[in-house]
């Protein structure tokens, strides 16, 4: 039953490792309705299956799955895995992968204000009956963001538990944090027993990431909140009254697929409404991807899944978590920053950002400045990056040190400079980082500058060091918090970009949300810089990443689900996408932080989320589980591959009527034309919209075709008699070949907009021309 590609993935493990008998973790899918009656439980059946392929050994199941997936995970040698897949009831044997986390004015910037009597927060009673499951590094339950003041009883349908463990008891939960579990069997199967002096065998968070993301999604109102006085004000999550359940799957060495799948299984069984996942890894076909498989099982049961797009930007093809049933979230800036400028000895000022909160440099004093890589030490590459042990104290003592970005963490570079006796640090972006800046809670006076600023500082230092009378000097001036910054939003430099590497005809990311310098709750025992030696304690920390953007959308999804309980997860995503905006607060097209140029649909998807408009989108593009199966059929997945993802026996004969995979009823329309010597190329899309606005409404179409492309829509008018009515339309796209080098591609975008005078429903149209090699 095993598909050829699953077999090839096992074969690749065998050929890539000389020690292929070294056991590793596999996730095993079982034909769930074929359990023989002689086994009282599925667990006994699974254990018996393992015993049959390896007689004389005691099989050990890591996890069993029975909600979003049917099967188990176990540590197996390659020989055992290959034997197991020959058993008639085994559907698939999937090698485990390791993932990693994608590491407060944002509610206000999004327009969610407590005083807003008629808006999203009011209509949903702040989402108080909904449960958001956060799959992450755990939670610090004592934080004020998780207090349960004025919350009613736990929803009666809730089936979750508060698992006790190290420094975490069943009383650690309350009416706000209503569930907490941890999953470490996969992690320990690969890494051995965890070191309980550095991490908790419990849902307690020893990293900070999970506490931060949970409070962004659903933190209560807390005042005053700040990080060392920066971003002072009220901290609040998107859905302050929604309930939270924490599922800890990420440990010191990462987040393991078998544990992630167990968390999905538990969360859906417990009764969550939304799953927030700020974790990701390499993109693989969906039937080898535990996150894609787990999230399909969740969406199939009515649970909305949002996931971070990844922090691999600004390069193309970097987006992760790209399955069409997942809402994939990139990161934008908000209208607040933390300026910390470099003043050079020649009087020039280079702008930078920082969250340093300790004693500053002496006012008015200029300090000698040195570039770590040109300090005459041994390994210039290591010292230019300020790697551990690379700096010569004799050369940096009492000086401000310029460090290049890369390899070790930004805050760790500051610690290296501080240990070597430096008084401050200027962290300079490389060419690839461009002008994208992230503020950090440094352990010494430090600031981050863009690539052009770094070049200017180096040029000044080079010229001044040749002069005996005025050697290079600098200081850093910390300017606190600045608000009402323009332009905003801007696409964050690190935010992962399309095109979609697995399904090019599905535009990813779907949307962007605030993800740069976001204030949220933080544990007691983790320093704000994340460096082990940092002993500072704070209640809130400011972090950046698509990890921070994802829970904004998770919280918004909970509010939308509270206001529209009948909406599917595809309907919620459709509402967020078709009402998103692409214009910044200056009235111009959103720009890309890394270049300063206008950003594109491959950077922001449909645009930046707009909660109030999403509340009442007018029309939605709905998608059922069967539609996703047709999509997989038209993506040339085998029947077995489709069964692995969907747990259903697919029939692809009807799918061909849907035409092609781009005909999935997605709120964006994307086509890739291969120019095999053709001059004219065309395709068509069929879409179905459901009226969720007013009865007796008439929508007229406006077409903004991508340049060089003809787009027609039939009919040009949709006349709805009632709410809930569905109508179809056809979009035809025609284009002419363009001159391209072999292997090159050209992307142009436009839009199809339906409007009834009250609602505006916008879908991006993306046309890519590719010249084959």
Secondary structure as GFF3:
##gff-version 3
##sequence-region A 1 773
A	DSSP	alpha_helix	4	16	.	.	.	ID=ss1
A	DSSP	beta_strand	24	30	.	.	.	ID=ss2
A	DSSP	three_ten_helix	32	34	.	.	.	ID=ss3
A	DSSP	alpha_helix	42	53	.	.	.	ID=ss4
A	DSSP	beta_strand	61	65	.	.	.	ID=ss5
A	DSSP	beta_strand	71	76	.	.	.	ID=ss6
A	DSSP	alpha_helix	78	84	.	.	.	ID=ss7
A	DSSP	beta_strand	90	95	.	.	.	ID=ss8
A	DSSP	beta_strand	98	101	.	.	.	ID=ss9
A	DSSP	alpha_helix	106	109	.	.	.	ID=ss10
A	DSSP	alpha_helix	120	123	.	.	.	ID=ss11
A	DSSP	three_ten_helix	125	127	.	.	.	ID=ss12
A	DSSP	beta_strand	131	136	.	.	.	ID=ss13
A	DSSP	three_ten_helix	144	146	.	.	.	ID=ss14
A	DSSP	three_ten_helix	170	172	.	.	.	ID=ss15
A	DSSP	beta_strand	177	182	.	.	.	ID=ss16
A	DSSP	alpha_helix	185	191	.	.	.	ID=ss17
A	DSSP	alpha_helix	209	218	.	.	.	ID=ss18
A	DSSP	beta_strand	222	227	.	.	.	ID=ss19
A	DSSP	beta_strand	230	235	.	.	.	ID=ss20
A	DSSP	beta_strand	243	248	.	.	.	ID=ss21
A	DSSP	beta_strand	250	251	.	.	.	ID=ss22
A	DSSP	beta_strand	254	256	.	.	.	ID=ss23
A	DSSP	alpha_helix	257	270	.	.	.	ID=ss24
A	DSSP	beta_strand	274	277	.	.	.	ID=ss25
A	DSSP	beta_strand	279	280	.	.	.	ID=ss26
A	DSSP	three_ten_helix	286	288	.	.	.	ID=ss27
A	DSSP	alpha_helix	290	300	.	.	.	ID=ss28
A	DSSP	beta_strand	304	308	.	.	.	ID=ss29
A	DSSP	beta_strand	327	332	.	.	.	ID=ss30
A	DSSP	beta_strand	336	337	.	.	.	ID=ss31
A	DSSP	beta_strand	340	344	.	.	.	ID=ss32
A	DSSP	beta_strand	349	350	.	.	.	ID=ss33
A	DSSP	beta_strand	367	371	.	.	.	ID=ss34
A	DSSP	three_ten_helix	372	374	.	.	.	ID=ss35
A	DSSP	alpha_helix	380	384	.	.	.	ID=ss36
A	DSSP	alpha_helix	393	396	.	.	.	ID=ss37
A	DSSP	beta_strand	400	404	.	.	.	ID=ss38
A	DSSP	alpha_helix	410	419	.	.	.	ID=ss39
A	DSSP	beta_strand	424	428	.	.	.	ID=ss40
A	DSSP	beta_strand	445	449	.	.	.	ID=ss41
A	DSSP	alpha_helix	451	465	.	.	.	ID=ss42
A	DSSP	beta_strand	473	478	.	.	.	ID=ss43
A	DSSP	beta_strand	482	483	.	.	.	ID=ss44
A	DSSP	beta_strand	511	514	.	.	.	ID=ss45
A	DSSP	beta_strand	518	521	.	.	.	ID=ss46
A	DSSP	beta_strand	540	543	.	.	.	ID=ss47
A	DSSP	alpha_helix	546	563	.	.	.	ID=ss48
A	DSSP	alpha_helix	569	578	.	.	.	ID=ss49
A	DSSP	alpha_helix	601	604	.	.	.	ID=ss50
A	DSSP	alpha_helix	611	615	.	.	.	ID=ss51
A	DSSP	beta_strand	619	620	.	.	.	ID=ss52
A	DSSP	alpha_helix	625	634	.	.	.	ID=ss53
A	DSSP	alpha_helix	639	646	.	.	.	ID=ss54
A	DSSP	three_ten_helix	655	658	.	.	.	ID=ss55
A	DSSP	three_ten_helix	661	663	.	.	.	ID=ss56
A	DSSP	beta_strand	669	674	.	.	.	ID=ss57
A	DSSP	beta_strand	680	691	.	.	.	ID=ss58
A	DSSP	beta_strand	697	704	.	.	.	ID=ss59
A	DSSP	beta_strand	709	714	.	.	.	ID=ss60
A	DSSP	beta_strand	717	720	.	.	.	ID=ss61
A	DSSP	beta_strand	726	736	.	.	.	ID=ss62
A	DSSP	beta_strand	745	755	.	.	.	ID=ss63
A	DSSP	beta_strand	760	770	.	.	.	ID=ss64
###
